[in-house]
Amino acid sequence: MDIRTKLFKPANAHVLMVSFLLGGIGALLIGMQQALKTAEESIRPSLKAVVFIQAGIPDQQAAKWANTLPAADPEIDSITFVSRDEALKNAQGNPSLIKSLILLRENPFPSSVIIRYKDVAWLERPEPVLSLRNAPEVQEIRWDPEVRSVFRSLRQWRAWLVRISAFAMMMLLVWSLFGVYRFLAARSSAFELFVQLGLGLIGGSLSMATWTLALHGIGPDAALYRPGFVSFWPLLTASMAALATFGWEVPHEH
């Protein structure tokens, strides 16, 4: 077997280019997924509902009522009870309020409950705290509809991107099976298959390096779109593309 001929045949350049291209697409999809996930996590702290309890209810009774909420609603992830004294102390840390609070003889703040819901509540319910609207203990409920809208949009984009990626991987898998068929039908050597997969890994590595270098000069925010070097998806995509192109030949002109 002429190893030099196997390594440097013209078709290998085509395999390398296809692997580089599809590896780059894999890096792009992974980078977009990372960016959307990071954006989603950045607004997650703002996904909360604040329930202000009636002023006439003592803190002890209000805290007892607050502790019953997770059992009544399985979509509640966590609660934080804020007593009247804690609310006053927090307000006193605000320079714009402290002068006004000094003039007051009594604590004007009610106790409250900060409720954090699971994602399904923010995504599927018309209003996460709808079940508490008519509770006699509730004075007022506040939550940010704009933050919820942004969260839902990000999640929808992520879901759409996952579907597109899954469809692309299924098509690539079917394509790679044709390469396996050509390998078996031609009874090729394991060395040829090894060379083919090696070209795929080289093409995938080059695409990831190119993607990283292209984003390097944009700024620190571009790091969100940069797949980690330990990410195997671009390499897997490139390897499958190389396998799919097994048996390609460049016709010779006579």
N, C-alpha and C positions, 0 to 999 in steps of 0.2 A: 504494500500500500504506500503510495506516494503522499506522505504527510504534508509536504510543502504545497502540493497541488490542492489537497483538501482544504488547507487553511486559507489559501490566497486565491481561490476561484472567484470570478466576478460576481456571482450570485450572492456571496457573503456580504458584499457592500450593500446590496439591496436589503438583505435581512437586517443589517445593522441600522439602516435608515428607518425601516419600518418599526423596529424595536425602539429606536430613539423617539420616534413620533408618538407611538402609543404609550411609551413610558412617560413622556411629557404630559400627555393627556391624563394619565393616571395621577401624576404629581399635581396637576391643576385641580382635579376633582378632590383629591385629598386636602389640598390647600384651602379650597373653598369650604369644604366641610369644617376644617379647623377654624376658619374665620367666622363662620356662622355660629359655631358652638361657643367660641370665645365671646362673641357679641351677645349671645343668649345668656351666658353666665354673668356677663357684666351688668345686665339689667335685672337679674334674678333677685338681688337684695331689695329692689323696689317693688317686687311682687308681694304685697302684703295688704292686709285689710286691718284698719284700726277701728275697734268697736268701743265707743265711749258709753260708759255705764251711767245709769240715772244717778244724779247727785245725792238723792236721799238714801241710797243703798250703802251700808257700811262696807269698808274694804274687806273685812273678813267674809261677809256674805257674798260680795262680788267675786272674790277669789275662788270661793267654793263653787259658784256658778260657772266661772271660767273653766275650772277643771273638769266640768261635765261636758264641755263642748266637743272634745275629740271623740268621746263615745257616741255622741249624737250624730256626728258627721264623719264618716270614715275618710273623707278626702282632706281633712285637716292634717297637715304634716306636723305642726308644732304651734304652741301658744306661748305668749309671754305676758304675764299679768303686770301691770304698772299701777301701783297704788297712788293715792292722792298725794302723799308726801313725796314719792319719787317723781311724780309729774311736776310738782312745785320745784323740787330741787333741779330738775332738768331745765325748767323754764328760767330759773335764776341764773343759769349759766349763759343765758342770752343777754348781751349788753343792752339791747333795745327794749327789753321787757323788765329788767331788774328795777328801774326807777318806779315804774307803775306798780309793781308788785309790793314795793315797800309801803306804799300808801294804803294798801288793802289790809284789813284786820283779819280776814278769814281766807283760807285757801280756796281760790276760785276754780281749781281744776278738779274734774271728776276722775275717778279711776278708769282704767281702760284695759283692753286686751288687744295685743298685736297677734293677728292670726296669719300664719303662713300655710297656704294650701298646696296640695300636690299639683303637678302640672295639669292633670286631667281636668281639674276644676277650672283652671284658667282657660283651658282650651275649649271645653265643651259646654260649660254653663253660661247662660246669658249674663249672669251676675254671680260671682262666687259666694257672696254672703246673703243670697236671697232668702234662705231659710231663717235668718236671724232678724229680718226686717220687722216682724211683728212681735218679737220677744218683749215682754214687759220690762225686762232689765235694761234694754237698749235705749239709749238716748239719741245716738247718731252713729252712722257708719261712714267711714271714708276709705276710699281706695282710688287708685289712679287708672282710669280707663285707657289713657294714652299709652301707658307702659304696657298694659295688657295687650293692646292692639299691636304694638311693636313685637312683643314676645310671640304672639300668634303668627305674625308674618314671618318671623325668623324660623319658627318651627315648621311652617308650611314650606318655606324654601328648602329647609334641610330635608324634609320628607320627599319633596320633588327631586332633589339632587340624589337622594338614596335610590329612588326608583330608577332614575336615568342610569346611575352607576350600575345597579343590579342588572338592568336590561343590557347594557354594554358588555358586562362581564359574561352574561349568558351567551351573547352573540360571539364573543371572543372564544368562549369555551367550545362552542360548536365548531368554530373555524379551526381551532387547534386540534380537534378530533380528526379533521381531514388530514392534518399534518401527521398525526399518529398513524392514520390509515396508509398514507404514502410511505412512511417509514417501514411499516410491516409488509406492505405489498412489494416494495423494492428489496426487502431483506437487507437493509443497510446495516452497517456496522455500528456498534455502540459509540465508537469514536466520533462518527459523523454527527450522531445525536448530541454528544457531549459538546462538540464544536458549536452546533446550532444553539444550544441553551447558553453556552458561554457568550456567544454574540448577543443574545438577548440580555444577559446580565450586564454586559458592557454598555449596550445601548441604553438600558434603563438607568445605569449609574451616570452616564453622560447627560441624560435628560434631567436627572435630579440636580446634578452639579450646575448645569446651565440655568435651570430654574432658580436655584439658590443665588447664583451670581447675578442674574438679571434683577432680582429683588434686593440685592445687597445695597445698591446705591440709592434706593427709593427712600429709605428711612426705617426707623424701628417698627413702625406700624406694619410694614410689609412682612415682618417676621410671622405674622398670623397666617400668611398664605404659603409659608415655606414648610414643606413636609420634612420631618426629621430624617436624618440619615438612617435611623433604625427602622423607618417605615418600609414595610415589605411590599406594599400594594403597587407602587410604580415598578418595582423590580419584578413582581409577579406578572403584571400586565405586559411588560416588555418580554419576559420569558415565554409567556403564552403566545405572544405575537411571533416570536422566533420559531416556536414549535409549529404554529399554523403555517408558516412559510417554508417548512421543511420540504425539500425536493424541488425548490425553485431552480430554474436554470435560465441562463442568458443565452439566447439563440446566437449562433455564429453566422455571420454573413459570408457567403462564398462569392 
